[in-house]
């Protein structure tokens, strides 16, 4: 059948170009004028730079062009807006460097007055692009420069008090680039009589939450649960939760006791060596400005000799963490052979180690490491006591996410001359951090900074471990009634679902999130959400305001990625997580990498958490790798605890960062309730000490769960761990419910855990490759056996019957049938028990029936 060729084609007329959704629209702020229109406008309005006041409803988007909307009328020098009482009002001024590059731009406000004696003070106004409060609570100024032809949005906030009398307030904001004439915009703000309850925060379009960028919430120096205020028991002696710390006048520990166990074999020393040997400084004089609060004790001291002076600043915190800075100043030209920190450990304590290029394992007899990669910290200890040390002074300290190999602390690294040495002798294990030789000119100063954390950071809460079982399924955020009956008590709500669709920005679905939280609470569950800072969705309401801050918050990069990013952001970003939703209303979540370092987004994040606690009813956080440090986490813990005592934080990480997340995140452990370290872990290749240090959390006073490939159920049980139901990993659905059922039958929540790592275990196998942990309660015990051997091994158990309170002649070891774990079987105490490679048994030790 043939086709007819039209003899003429009708002309089509373009009537309208439509975007798929308002979110995808370019109108009006990305509609550009023609070149002729722009050139004509600039000819008619010659100036070094132009100002364009703009309402918050139309965020300024383009960085190198002005929208057609702006040239439809002469330049405006008046901004008229309306606000409510108690609102944090936001507006913009577009600064266009039309003829010249602009440097050191200042923004100066006048008071706003209503003509009746009422005013809004200039002190209640700010420009987020020129001033701010950093995450440490320090005010700072930004040297704002604008290249020729560029547009710089200036986001301005006006803090209108609840008691502000209604009326029309007039004042001005002056824009003052260096060496150019200032220009001003008249502000006319009408304050209505209506009071808005939450400053406007529940309505994201108001941009009131920009003030969160300068939040200082949680920055006080008070202790936060479970920690109590530091007690001074004697001169230079301090008591904190479970630990006793004694220091010399230089602030360094001379004794560290964790739950009664002495960690040190002698005092810590920071030694300065010259060609004449170890320098002896005079007595350290404690400075008068020592500051003490419930949560932090800060002190300083000074000592000197004829060659040098040393000023020391120390801070001890209520969780057992301390920071130290030694500032060495040369009084004359000085050659230093070495400056080193020596940490002597008792041999009995120094059983395991992680860090300085070494995976978690037994402490070697000798170890030498140099600054190859981010080897900036280490931990040495056992379950009863230990010490973590981090070398500080680099531009970034904290988990190495997004950085991987940052520059090490210059004073310690010393152009590859610095390093780490560990050696064991008959009396101690001595860890030494050395910096090597250097020459200082007269008057020169070099700082040596480090931090210490005494472990365990809290008592091991086995009851919570076995009772508070996690449900973690992003696609099906709430468990069924049947799943709840198996013991699920805590729900982790991942992102990428209708109740929490956009990564690290839960606010746009706050009502749906609250509905899920309310439903969980009605069923006896607690709800925690995925909410971190590593990435940020492109749906963030304030994205254009954040872009106006340069790369303080959104990381720089080559761009590319999802079309929305290419079309609207164009360049200067790094795409990250991508999620396509079947629901067209949700669309696509195309996230951006956030900048690592001291970013005001941390302040926003903390205030956002406070808002979620009050308005969405969540019970805590699930942290999936974060790039902030313990100071931020401590603020977070305070926000959670003060809003809802007993709130929870669990932390997930993988094995790709600097030889184990347990080392990288050790500073977090005082404020974390549960670990989920397992992504990328190869459990079947990990020796027991590796499990103990890097996965279990036990030596730090926390407990954990397994992840990768479903873990190893037998080995995990030795550490009181299962997988997290019903997470899917490597195609395996994690389902520990059969084990949970046996836990409940036995009553494991009321049992005392006595692991193989204890100096005097209740049960031992006599075989290094087969380990045993006992869960003891009156009238019986549960015994976990697991193999790290490559072949089947038959073991005969050595059991302390007195401590069990049982009679060996009337007792049996019964293995209940557990699906995908073990068959039913009964052993006598004298029997040999065959243990297959990489498997094991869960045995009930109880009187024969």
Secondary structure, 3 states (H helix, E strand, C coil): CCCCCCCCCCCCCCCCCCCCCHHHCCCCCCCECCHHHHHHHHHHCCCCCEEEEECCCCCCCCCCCCEHHHHHCCCCCEEEEEEEECCEEEEEEEEECCCCCECCCEEEECCEECCCCCEECHHHEEECCCEEECCCCCEEECCCCECCCCEEEEEEEEECCCCCCCEEEEEEEEEECCCCCCEEEEEEEEEEEEECCCCCCCCHHHCHHHHHHHCCCCCCCCCCCCCCCCEEEECCEEEECCEEEEECCCCCEEEEEECCEECECCCCEEEEEECCEECCCCCCEECCCCEECCCEEEEEEEEECCCEEEEEEEEEECCCEEEEEEEEEECCCEEEEEEEEEEEECCCCCCEEEECCEEEEECCCEEEEECCCCCCEEEEEECCEEEEEEEECCCCCCCCCCCCCCCCCHHHHCCCCCEEEEEECCCCEEEEEECCCEEECCCCEEEEEEEEEEECCCCCCHHHHHHCEEEECCCCCCCCHHHHHCCEEEEEECCCECCECCCCCHHHHHHHHHHHHHHHHHCCCEEEEECCCCEECCCCCCHHHHHCCCCCCECCCEECCCHHHHHHHCCCEEEEEEEECCCCCCCEEEEEEECCCCCCHHHHHHHHHHHHHHHCCCCEEEEECCCCCHHHHHHHHHHHHHHCCCCEEEEEEECCCCCCHHHHCHHHHHHCCEEEEEECCCHHHCCHHHHHHHHHCHHHCCCECECHHHCCHHHHHHCCCCECECCEECCEECCCHHHHHHHHHHCHHHCEEECCCCCCCCEECCCCCEEEEEEEECCEEEEEEEECCCCCEEECCEECHHHHCCCHHHEEEEECCECCCECCEEEECCCCEEECCCCEEEEEEEECC
